[in-house]
């Protein structure tokens, strides 16, 4: 962690330093270019004066002509001794006077030309012109070794690159020290979290951490709280499931043990060990087995609903009308046996969700409605579009583009649930007092868990109201 921050900080430091260095080099280059242009202009002004300094030809052919240097040329040559020079050549380029090391240059025209030449580690800027003088047509050359571009290269090395390199090295050491000191509380926090037991989900004291890290500590504390709540929920779920399964399993075991004992007694009496059971006991055994099987299936469905909430699988488009039409036939037999009118009022509607979970939710709601509605009652399955955002939506409404939702609903005219009991009715293994019939108290809990997976919530309300007061129950899921 510290190494990663060091690399980031060093990179953030080097980038501006590199930009500053490039900008400095650019301006230095512009300055050197301007000075070099001025030097070329100076040589261009001195070349005619050097040509005018030839006052007479040599005594014989090929001899040095008579020179009388102009004051400006003389000051130029004497002021920079060792770094300047001149050369006079005849029209064919033969050396006549000046510096013999200077190269033989033959201009094709009478215009001034500029050349660069390195001699003994010094770069010279040479101006050359073919011109007419008192000694005839000569080639005049004037060299200046104080080329500012050469000085510019040295200045870049000494004034820009070297100081910036030293600055980066010093900043690297300072950065390493500063980051080590600044990250010490964070490293200590990391070590404290690593030393924790997997069962220790207590909150970290934010006052012992730097202000910049406190949002991270708060987020960790929230995560610890969520994990702790989930673990507590799992422990409570296992305890409740064990408690609920204990009773029907104990009853089944008692029945089987009693029959086994009766069979042993019969064998001891000389019979074949056959046991005759009345129909009442067989029916009780069947009911206990069904209840145990239903409880196991409901526990499995509840566990799958919990797992899907954390799986974060992508949702798909679900046709709610098709879903309702497929659920209706599964409960027709049970409704017919009780003389219940099981109806369907489905309008075309689609929603994003998990189809198998919504099928489980709707099946539990219909099963509860058929189970607790008295004989001759009515149960209706509905779905369709509804105005407004779905219940539990956390986004802000847009007045220009109002959101429209869809709903799933099961309505019955049974005993209903009192308003003060509705919150508890959504809890696991809770049964409303006075409820007739067998049940495990998991149907609404499973449906409510599936509603949470779909970022919504179940809405419980009275189905109808008459002179005797409200009756029945309407359970709605808005999506």
VOFI-377240 format. One line per field, with one value per residue (C-alpha): x negated, y negated, z; residue in three letters. Coordinates in nm, 2 decimals. Example, Ala and Ser with C-alpha at 12.3 -4.5 7.8 and 13.67 -1.06 7.14 Angstrom:
<sites>
east <- (-1.23 | -1.37)
north <- (0.45 | 0.11)
up <- (0.78 | 0.71)
r <- (ALA | SER)
</sites>
This chain:
<sites>
east <- (0.00 | -0.28 | -0.47 | -0.17 | -0.11 | -0.48 | -0.48 | -0.17 | -0.31 | -0.64 | -0.47 | -0.26 | -0.57 | -0.77 | -0.50 | -0.50 | -0.88 | -0.91 | -0.66 | -0.85 | -1.18 | -1.04 | -0.90 | -1.23 | -1.42 | -1.17 | -1.22 | -1.60 | -1.60 | -1.40 | -1.64 | -1.94 | -1.78 | -1.73 | -2.09 | -2.21 | -2.01 | -2.16 | -2.51 | -2.44 | -2.32 | -2.64 | -2.85 | -2.65 | -2.72 | -3.10 | -3.16 | -3.13 | -3.36 | -3.61 | -3.60 | -3.65 | -3.95 | -4.15 | -4.31 | -4.55 | -4.65 | -4.96 | -5.30 | -5.30 | -5.03 | -4.93 | -5.07 | -4.87 | -4.69 | -4.74 | -4.49 | -4.37 | -4.11 | -3.80 | -3.76 | -3.45 | -3.62 | -3.93 | -3.73 | -3.54 | -3.87 | -4.06 | -3.76 | -3.72 | -4.08 | -4.09 | -3.72 | -3.70 | -3.89 | -3.88 | -4.01 | -4.07 | -4.08 | -4.11 | -3.83 | -3.94 | -3.95 | -4.33 | -4.43 | -4.57 | -4.54 | -4.38 | -4.33 | -4.47 | -4.25 | -3.93 | -3.79 | -3.78 | -3.43 | -3.33 | -3.00 | -2.83 | -2.67 | -2.75 | -2.50 | -2.62 | -2.61 | -2.63 | -2.79 | -2.87 | -3.20 | -3.35 | -3.72 | -3.91 | -3.59 | -3.45 | -3.15 | -3.21 | -2.95 | -3.11 | -2.98 | -3.12 | -3.07 | -3.22 | -3.27 | -3.48 | -3.75 | -4.05 | -4.25 | -3.99 | -3.73 | -3.79 | -3.61 | -3.58 | -3.51 | -3.44 | -3.40 | -3.26 | -3.32 | -3.09 | -2.79 | -2.50 | -2.35 | -2.66 | -2.63 | -2.26 | -2.34 | -2.57 | -2.32 | -2.05 | -2.28 | -2.40 | -2.10 | -1.80 | -1.86 | -2.11 | -1.91 | -1.59 | -1.76 | -1.90 | -1.55 | -1.39 | -1.64 | -1.60 | -1.22 | -1.23 | -1.40 | -1.17 | -0.87 | -0.97 | -1.01 | -0.68 | -0.47 | -0.62 | -0.52 | -0.18 | -0.08 | -0.18 | 0.17 | 0.31 | 0.06 | 0.15 | 0.52 | 0.44 | 0.25 | 0.52 | 0.78 | 0.56 | 0.50 | 0.88 | 1.05 | 1.30 | 1.57 | 1.47 | 1.70 | 1.70 | 1.67 | 1.34 | 1.31 | 1.29 | 1.13 | 0.81 | 0.76 | 0.67 | 0.95 | 0.88 | 0.93 | 1.24 | 1.48 | 1.31 | 1.34 | 1.71 | 1.76 | 1.58 | 1.80 | 2.11 | 1.98 | 1.90 | 2.25 | 2.41 | 2.20 | 2.28 | 2.66 | 2.64 | 2.45 | 2.70 | 2.99 | 2.83 | 2.79 | 3.15 | 3.27 | 3.09 | 3.22 | 3.58 | 3.56 | 3.43 | 3.71 | 3.98 | 3.86 | 3.82 | 4.19 | 4.31 | 4.00 | 4.05 | 4.41 | 4.32 | 4.05 | 4.29 | 4.55 | 4.29 | 4.14 | 4.49 | 4.57 | 4.23 | 4.29 | 4.64 | 4.48 | 4.23 | 4.50 | 4.69 | 4.39 | 4.33 | 4.69 | 4.64 | 4.80 | 4.63 | 4.57 | 4.83 | 4.97 | 5.33 | 5.37 | 5.69 | 5.76 | 5.73 | 5.37 | 5.28 | 5.43 | 5.24 | 4.92 | 4.99 | 5.06 | 4.74 | 4.54 | 4.69 | 4.63 | 4.26 | 4.21 | 4.38 | 4.16 | 3.84 | 3.94 | 4.02 | 3.69 | 3.51 | 3.70 | 3.62 | 3.25 | 3.25 | 3.41 | 3.14 | 2.86 | 2.99 | 2.99 | 2.61 | 2.55 | 2.61 | 2.71 | 2.85 | 3.23 | 3.44 | 3.77 | 4.06 | 4.41 | 4.63 | 4.95 | 4.79 | 4.66 | 5.01 | 5.17 | 4.91 | 4.97 | 5.35 | 5.39 | 5.15 | 5.40 | 5.73 | 5.77 | 5.71 | 5.95 | 6.21 | 6.20 | 6.29 | 6.55 | 6.33 | 6.37 | 6.01 | 6.01 | 5.76 | 5.76 | 5.44 | 5.35 | 5.03 | 4.74 | 4.36 | 4.10 | 3.73 | 3.67 | 3.60 | 3.88 | 3.83 | 3.83 | 4.14 | 4.30 | 4.22 | 4.36 | 4.69 | 4.72 | 4.68 | 4.93 | 5.19 | 5.13 | 5.18 | 5.50 | 5.65 | 5.55 | 5.69 | 6.00 | 6.31 | 6.51 | 6.72 | 6.49 | 6.31 | 5.94 | 5.83 | 5.49 | 5.41 | 5.13 | 5.10 | 4.96 | 4.98 | 4.91 | 4.63 | 4.29 | 4.28 | 4.30 | 3.95 | 3.80 | 3.53 | 3.49 | 3.63 | 3.95 | 3.92 | 4.23 | 4.16 | 4.12 | 4.32 | 4.23 | 4.49 | 4.47 | 4.64 | 4.78 | 4.86 | 5.15 | 5.35 | 5.68 | 5.91 | 6.21 | 6.08 | 6.03 | 5.75 | 5.48 | 5.53 | 5.32 | 5.12 | 5.03 | 4.92 | 4.56 | 4.51 | 4.68 | 4.39 | 4.14 | 4.03 | 4.22 | 4.48 | 4.84 | 5.13 | 5.31 | 5.64 | 5.53 | 5.72 | 5.53 | 5.18 | 4.90 | 4.53 | 4.54 | 4.30 | 4.52 | 4.53 | 4.17 | 4.05 | 4.25 | 4.12 | 3.76 | 3.82 | 3.96 | 3.64 | 3.44 | 3.64 | 3.58 | 3.94 | 4.17 | 4.50 | 4.80 | 5.07 | 5.41 | 5.78 | 5.95 | 6.30 | 6.51 | 6.88 | 7.12 | 6.94 | 6.60 | 6.30 | 6.24 | 6.02 | 5.65 | 5.49 | 5.12 | 4.95 | 4.59 | 4.51 | 4.22)
north <- (0.00 | -0.24 | -0.15 | -0.22 | -0.57 | -0.65 | -0.57 | -0.78 | -1.08 | -1.05 | -1.04 | -1.34 | -1.52 | -1.43 | -1.53 | -1.90 | -1.90 | -1.76 | -2.01 | -2.30 | -2.16 | -2.14 | -2.49 | -2.62 | -2.44 | -2.58 | -2.94 | -2.89 | -2.76 | -3.06 | -3.29 | -3.11 | -3.12 | -3.50 | -3.55 | -3.33 | -3.54 | -3.85 | -3.70 | -3.61 | -3.97 | -4.10 | -3.88 | -4.00 | -4.36 | -4.30 | -4.10 | -4.42 | -4.61 | -4.33 | -4.34 | -4.72 | -4.66 | -4.53 | -4.85 | -4.71 | -4.38 | -4.19 | -4.28 | -3.96 | -3.72 | -3.49 | -3.72 | -3.86 | -4.18 | -4.50 | -4.53 | -4.82 | -4.68 | -4.88 | -4.98 | -4.77 | -4.46 | -4.52 | -4.55 | -4.23 | -4.03 | -4.17 | -4.15 | -3.77 | -3.65 | -3.27 | -3.24 | -3.44 | -3.46 | -3.56 | -3.43 | -3.59 | -3.37 | -3.44 | -3.37 | -3.01 | -2.96 | -2.98 | -3.10 | -3.46 | -3.59 | -3.52 | -3.18 | -2.89 | -2.64 | -2.78 | -2.56 | -2.66 | -2.77 | -2.86 | -3.06 | -3.02 | -3.37 | -3.70 | -3.66 | -3.60 | -3.24 | -3.10 | -2.77 | -2.59 | -2.42 | -2.25 | -2.30 | -2.18 | -2.13 | -2.48 | -2.53 | -2.83 | -3.02 | -3.13 | -3.40 | -3.38 | -3.61 | -3.64 | -4.01 | -4.27 | -4.44 | -4.67 | -4.36 | -4.22 | -3.95 | -3.78 | -3.53 | -3.69 | -3.46 | -3.57 | -3.32 | -3.35 | -3.08 | -3.22 | -3.03 | -3.08 | -2.74 | -2.57 | -2.77 | -2.68 | -2.31 | -2.36 | -2.58 | -2.31 | -2.06 | -2.28 | -2.51 | -2.29 | -1.92 | -1.89 | -2.11 | -1.93 | -1.59 | -1.70 | -1.83 | -1.49 | -1.29 | -1.52 | -1.51 | -1.13 | -1.10 | -1.36 | -1.19 | -0.85 | -1.00 | -1.20 | -0.91 | -0.67 | -0.91 | -1.00 | -0.63 | -0.51 | -0.53 | -0.36 | -0.08 | -0.04 | -0.02 | 0.24 | 0.45 | 0.41 | 0.54 | 0.83 | 0.94 | 0.96 | 1.29 | 1.38 | 1.36 | 1.02 | 0.78 | 0.50 | 0.14 | -0.04 | -0.36 | -0.64 | -0.88 | -0.68 | -0.73 | -1.04 | -1.25 | -1.16 | -0.79 | -0.82 | -0.78 | -0.45 | -0.35 | -0.44 | -0.24 | 0.06 | 0.02 | 0.03 | 0.34 | 0.51 | 0.42 | 0.57 | 0.88 | 0.92 | 0.87 | 1.13 | 1.38 | 1.32 | 1.37 | 1.69 | 1.81 | 1.72 | 1.89 | 2.21 | 2.20 | 2.13 | 2.40 | 2.66 | 2.56 | 2.58 | 2.92 | 3.07 | 3.10 | 3.28 | 3.50 | 3.59 | 3.68 | 3.89 | 4.07 | 4.13 | 4.28 | 4.51 | 4.61 | 4.70 | 4.91 | 5.08 | 5.17 | 5.30 | 5.52 | 5.66 | 5.74 | 5.92 | 6.12 | 6.22 | 6.34 | 6.57 | 6.36 | 6.24 | 5.90 | 5.72 | 5.40 | 5.28 | 4.90 | 4.70 | 4.46 | 4.16 | 4.24 | 4.28 | 3.94 | 3.78 | 3.94 | 3.81 | 3.46 | 3.46 | 3.58 | 3.31 | 3.04 | 3.15 | 3.16 | 2.82 | 2.67 | 2.81 | 2.67 | 2.33 | 2.32 | 2.40 | 2.13 | 1.88 | 1.98 | 1.94 | 1.59 | 1.48 | 1.61 | 1.44 | 1.11 | 1.13 | 1.30 | 0.98 | 1.17 | 0.96 | 0.93 | 1.02 | 0.90 | 1.10 | 1.12 | 1.09 | 1.19 | 1.52 | 1.57 | 1.53 | 1.76 | 2.03 | 2.01 | 2.03 | 2.40 | 2.51 | 2.41 | 2.48 | 2.83 | 2.70 | 2.41 | 2.64 | 2.88 | 2.58 | 2.44 | 2.12 | 1.91 | 1.87 | 1.60 | 1.41 | 1.05 | 1.01 | 0.72 | 0.71 | 0.60 | 0.66 | 0.60 | 0.65 | 0.93 | 1.30 | 1.51 | 1.81 | 1.59 | 1.40 | 1.74 | 1.85 | 1.53 | 1.55 | 1.92 | 1.85 | 1.57 | 1.78 | 2.08 | 1.86 | 1.71 | 2.05 | 2.20 | 1.93 | 1.83 | 2.00 | 2.23 | 2.05 | 1.75 | 1.57 | 1.54 | 1.32 | 1.30 | 0.96 | 0.79 | 0.49 | 0.14 | -0.11 | -0.49 | -0.62 | -0.47 | -0.13 | -0.11 | -0.13 | -0.32 | -0.55 | -0.77 | -1.12 | -1.17 | -1.36 | -1.58 | -1.60 | -1.22 | -1.04 | -0.68 | -0.41 | -0.08 | 0.26 | 0.47 | 0.83 | 0.87 | 1.15 | 1.06 | 1.27 | 1.23 | 1.43 | 1.32 | 1.08 | 0.95 | 0.67 | 0.35 | 0.39 | 0.75 | 0.69 | 0.59 | 0.91 | 1.12 | 1.06 | 1.21 | 1.56 | 1.83 | 1.58 | 1.68 | 1.45 | 1.55 | 1.73 | 1.85 | 2.16 | 2.43 | 2.57 | 2.35 | 2.26 | 1.89 | 1.87 | 1.79 | 1.41 | 1.41 | 1.57 | 1.33 | 1.03 | 1.15 | 1.19 | 0.84 | 0.71 | 0.88 | 0.68 | 0.36 | 0.33 | 0.43 | 0.61 | 0.39 | 0.55 | 0.39 | 0.47 | 0.62 | 0.49 | 0.31 | 0.34 | 0.26 | 0.51 | 0.34 | 0.43 | 0.79 | 0.99 | 0.92 | 0.77 | 0.83 | 0.63 | 0.62 | 0.30 | 0.32)
up <- (0.00 | 0.09 | -0.22 | -0.44 | -0.28 | -0.31 | -0.68 | -0.73 | -0.54 | -0.72 | -1.05 | -0.96 | -0.86 | -1.17 | -1.42 | -1.32 | -1.29 | -1.64 | -1.78 | -1.61 | -1.75 | -2.11 | -2.08 | -1.96 | -2.24 | -2.49 | -2.38 | -2.36 | -2.71 | -2.83 | -2.66 | -2.81 | -3.16 | -3.13 | -3.02 | -3.31 | -3.55 | -3.41 | -3.46 | -3.82 | -3.87 | -3.72 | -3.95 | -4.24 | -4.16 | -4.11 | -4.43 | -4.65 | -4.41 | -4.43 | -4.81 | -4.80 | -4.58 | -4.88 | -5.01 | -5.27 | -5.43 | -5.34 | -5.49 | -5.69 | -5.79 | -5.51 | -5.24 | -4.94 | -5.04 | -4.85 | -4.56 | -4.36 | -4.13 | -4.06 | -3.70 | -3.65 | -3.80 | -3.59 | -3.27 | -3.36 | -3.42 | -3.12 | -2.88 | -2.93 | -2.98 | -3.03 | -3.11 | -3.43 | -3.75 | -4.12 | -4.45 | -4.78 | -5.09 | -5.46 | -5.70 | -5.73 | -5.35 | -5.31 | -4.96 | -4.95 | -4.59 | -4.25 | -4.08 | -4.27 | -4.07 | -4.21 | -4.49 | -4.86 | -4.94 | -5.30 | -5.32 | -5.65 | -5.62 | -5.48 | -5.19 | -4.83 | -4.73 | -4.37 | -4.27 | -3.94 | -3.88 | -3.57 | -3.52 | -3.21 | -3.01 | -3.10 | -3.34 | -3.56 | -3.75 | -4.09 | -4.32 | -4.67 | -4.98 | -5.32 | -5.37 | -5.57 | -5.38 | -5.45 | -5.52 | -5.76 | -5.70 | -5.37 | -5.14 | -4.80 | -4.50 | -4.14 | -3.85 | -3.50 | -3.25 | -2.98 | -3.12 | -2.87 | -2.97 | -2.84 | -2.52 | -2.51 | -2.50 | -2.21 | -2.03 | -2.07 | -1.90 | -1.62 | -1.56 | -1.63 | -1.64 | -1.35 | -1.11 | -1.19 | -1.14 | -0.81 | -0.71 | -0.81 | -0.61 | -0.30 | -0.34 | -0.37 | -0.03 | 0.12 | -0.03 | 0.11 | 0.46 | 0.44 | 0.31 | 0.57 | 0.84 | 0.69 | 0.63 | 0.97 | 1.12 | 0.81 | 0.84 | 1.20 | 1.11 | 0.85 | 1.11 | 1.36 | 1.12 | 1.01 | 1.37 | 1.44 | 1.49 | 1.21 | 1.48 | 1.60 | 1.41 | 1.67 | 1.54 | 1.51 | 1.71 | 1.45 | 1.70 | 1.69 | 1.32 | 1.11 | 0.98 | 0.62 | 0.71 | 0.91 | 0.61 | 0.54 | 0.91 | 0.90 | 0.59 | 0.75 | 1.06 | 0.84 | 0.67 | 1.00 | 1.11 | 0.80 | 0.82 | 1.19 | 1.12 | 0.84 | 1.06 | 1.34 | 1.09 | 0.98 | 1.34 | 1.41 | 1.10 | 1.18 | 1.54 | 1.42 | 1.16 | 1.41 | 1.65 | 1.38 | 1.24 | 1.59 | 1.66 | 1.34 | 1.33 | 1.69 | 1.62 | 1.33 | 1.53 | 1.81 | 1.58 | 1.41 | 1.74 | 1.87 | 1.56 | 1.58 | 1.95 | 1.86 | 1.59 | 1.83 | 2.08 | 1.81 | 1.71 | 2.07 | 2.09 | 1.79 | 1.52 | 1.19 | 1.34 | 1.13 | 1.28 | 1.20 | 1.21 | 1.21 | 0.93 | 1.17 | 1.25 | 0.89 | 0.81 | 1.10 | 0.97 | 0.62 | 0.75 | 0.96 | 0.66 | 0.44 | 0.69 | 0.73 | 0.36 | 0.31 | 0.59 | 0.43 | 0.09 | 0.24 | 0.43 | 0.10 | -0.08 | 0.20 | 0.18 | -0.20 | -0.17 | 0.08 | -0.14 | -0.46 | -0.28 | -0.25 | -0.59 | -0.79 | -1.10 | -1.38 | -1.38 | -1.69 | -1.83 | -1.67 | -1.83 | -1.52 | -1.71 | -1.82 | -1.47 | -1.31 | -1.58 | -1.50 | -1.12 | -1.14 | -1.25 | -0.97 | -0.70 | -0.87 | -0.71 | -0.36 | -0.42 | -0.57 | -0.27 | -0.04 | -0.28 | -0.33 | -0.64 | -0.76 | -1.03 | -1.25 | -1.34 | -1.54 | -1.77 | -1.98 | -1.77 | -1.77 | -1.50 | -1.44 | -1.20 | -1.13 | -1.27 | -1.05 | -0.74 | -0.85 | -0.92 | -0.56 | -0.42 | -0.61 | -0.53 | -0.15 | -0.16 | -0.34 | -0.12 | 0.19 | 0.05 | -0.04 | 0.29 | 0.52 | 0.32 | 0.45 | 0.22 | -0.04 | -0.04 | -0.32 | -0.41 | -0.70 | -0.86 | -1.03 | -1.22 | -1.44 | -1.47 | -1.19 | -1.19 | -0.99 | -0.88 | -0.72 | -0.34 | -0.19 | -0.49 | -0.36 | -0.67 | -0.68 | -0.89 | -1.21 | -1.27 | -1.65 | -1.68 | -1.41 | -1.35 | -1.40 | -1.23 | -1.24 | -0.96 | -0.86 | -0.62 | -0.44 | -0.27 | -0.06 | 0.15 | 0.44 | 0.80 | 0.71 | 0.94 | 1.19 | 1.11 | 1.43 | 1.34 | 0.98 | 1.06 | 1.26 | 1.00 | 0.77 | 1.02 | 1.00 | 1.19 | 1.32 | 1.31 | 1.39 | 1.70 | 1.64 | 1.29 | 1.19 | 1.00 | 0.98 | 0.88 | 0.95 | 0.94 | 0.65 | 0.35 | 0.39 | 0.52 | 0.20 | -0.02 | 0.18 | 0.13 | -0.24 | -0.25 | -0.09 | -0.35 | -0.61 | -0.41 | -0.31 | -0.02 | 0.04 | 0.10 | 0.32 | 0.33 | 0.38 | 0.08 | 0.12 | 0.38 | 0.46 | 0.74 | 0.97 | 0.91 | 0.70 | 0.60 | 0.38 | 0.29 | -0.02 | -0.06 | -0.33 | -0.47 | -0.67 | -0.92)
r <- (UNK | UNK | UNK | UNK | UNK | UNK | UNK | UNK | UNK | UNK | UNK | UNK | UNK | UNK | UNK | UNK | UNK | UNK | UNK | UNK | UNK | UNK | UNK | UNK | UNK | UNK | UNK | UNK | UNK | UNK | UNK | UNK | UNK | UNK | UNK | UNK | UNK | UNK | UNK | UNK | UNK | UNK | UNK | UNK | UNK | UNK | UNK | UNK | UNK | UNK | UNK | UNK | UNK | UNK | UNK | UNK | UNK | UNK | UNK | UNK | UNK | UNK | UNK | UNK | UNK | UNK | UNK | UNK | UNK | UNK | UNK | UNK | UNK | UNK | UNK | UNK | UNK | UNK | UNK | UNK | UNK | UNK | UNK | UNK | UNK | UNK | UNK | UNK | UNK | UNK | UNK | UNK | UNK | UNK | UNK | UNK | UNK | UNK | UNK | UNK | UNK | UNK | UNK | UNK | UNK | UNK | UNK | UNK | UNK | UNK | UNK | UNK | UNK | UNK | UNK | UNK | UNK | UNK | UNK | UNK | UNK | UNK | UNK | UNK | UNK | UNK | UNK | UNK | UNK | UNK | UNK | UNK | UNK | UNK | UNK | UNK | UNK | UNK | UNK | UNK | UNK | UNK | UNK | UNK | UNK | UNK | UNK | UNK | UNK | UNK | UNK | UNK | UNK | UNK | UNK | UNK | UNK | UNK | UNK | UNK | UNK | UNK | UNK | UNK | UNK | UNK | UNK | UNK | UNK | UNK | UNK | UNK | UNK | UNK | UNK | UNK | UNK | UNK | UNK | UNK | UNK | UNK | UNK | UNK | UNK | UNK | UNK | UNK | UNK | UNK | UNK | UNK | UNK | UNK | UNK | UNK | UNK | UNK | UNK | UNK | UNK | UNK | UNK | UNK | UNK | UNK | UNK | UNK | UNK | UNK | UNK | UNK | UNK | UNK | UNK | UNK | UNK | UNK | UNK | UNK | UNK | UNK | UNK | UNK | UNK | UNK | UNK | UNK | UNK | UNK | UNK | UNK | UNK | UNK | UNK | UNK | UNK | UNK | UNK | UNK | UNK | UNK | UNK | UNK | UNK | UNK | UNK | UNK | UNK | UNK | UNK | UNK | UNK | UNK | UNK | UNK | UNK | UNK | UNK | UNK | UNK | UNK | UNK | UNK | UNK | UNK | UNK | UNK | UNK | UNK | UNK | UNK | UNK | UNK | UNK | UNK | UNK | UNK | UNK | UNK | UNK | UNK | UNK | UNK | UNK | UNK | UNK | UNK | UNK | UNK | UNK | UNK | UNK | UNK | UNK | UNK | UNK | UNK | UNK | UNK | UNK | UNK | UNK | UNK | UNK | UNK | UNK | UNK | UNK | UNK | UNK | UNK | UNK | UNK | UNK | UNK | UNK | UNK | UNK | UNK | UNK | UNK | UNK | UNK | UNK | UNK | UNK | UNK | UNK | UNK | UNK | UNK | UNK | UNK | UNK | UNK | UNK | UNK | UNK | UNK | UNK | UNK | UNK | UNK | UNK | UNK | UNK | UNK | UNK | UNK | UNK | UNK | UNK | UNK | UNK | UNK | UNK | UNK | UNK | UNK | UNK | UNK | UNK | UNK | UNK | UNK | UNK | UNK | UNK | UNK | UNK | UNK | UNK | UNK | UNK | UNK | UNK | UNK | UNK | UNK | UNK | UNK | UNK | UNK | UNK | UNK | UNK | UNK | UNK | UNK | UNK | UNK | UNK | UNK | UNK | UNK | UNK | UNK | UNK | UNK | UNK | UNK | UNK | UNK | UNK | UNK | UNK | UNK | UNK | UNK | UNK | UNK | UNK | UNK | UNK | UNK | UNK | UNK | UNK | UNK | UNK | UNK | UNK | UNK | UNK | UNK | UNK | UNK | UNK | UNK | UNK | UNK | UNK | UNK | UNK | UNK | UNK | UNK | UNK | UNK | UNK | UNK | UNK | UNK | UNK | UNK | UNK | UNK | UNK | UNK | UNK | UNK | UNK | UNK | UNK | UNK | UNK | UNK | UNK | UNK | UNK | UNK | UNK | UNK | UNK | UNK | UNK | UNK | UNK | UNK | UNK | UNK | UNK | UNK | UNK | UNK | UNK | UNK | UNK)
</sites>
